[in-house]
Amino acid sequence: MSMFHSMNITSSALTAQRLRMDVISSNMANADTTRANLVDGEWEPYRRKRVVMEPKENSFSTYLESAMGGDQNSVGNGVKVTKIEADDTPFQLVYDPDHPDADDEGFVRMPNVDPLREMVDLMSATRSYEANVTVLNASKNMLMKALEIGK
């Protein structure tokens, strides 16, 4: 295992959480967008998006090391974003007959973005990001102390 392995794992988490914050910001910015996609000649409201993450696959060297009886408690290799998917929950119907996108009955299809849920997700992503920054700084400090031992 490389001495930078922990930093590589942490940097993958930082990248993933940053993307998650960007997607949440996009959701919040489009919370009132009623004309996001043109589908079959009709405008469809913005659909909430979410980030799907999973652990990175183990590398060949990890499998080789474990097969040779080396590192039995192999650590992970970080996290990767597999996709950004659209949320399929139904759109909200709001009665507003004066809205330009209102149907014949006066209802407007609004995006399926819940600002409260987005804020909770944003707080979670921010806390995860901050925790990973702390881990990165701790790893850096340990490496610096190891270099000082050699003096």
Secondary structure, DSSP 8 states (H G I E B T S, - for coil): --TTHHHHHHHHHHHHHHHHHHHHHHHHHTTT-S-SEEETTEEE----EEEEEEE----HHHHHHHHTT--SS-----EEEEEEEE-----EEEE-TTSTT--TTSEEEE-S--HHHHHHHHHHHHHHHHHHHHHHHHHHHHHHHHHHHT-
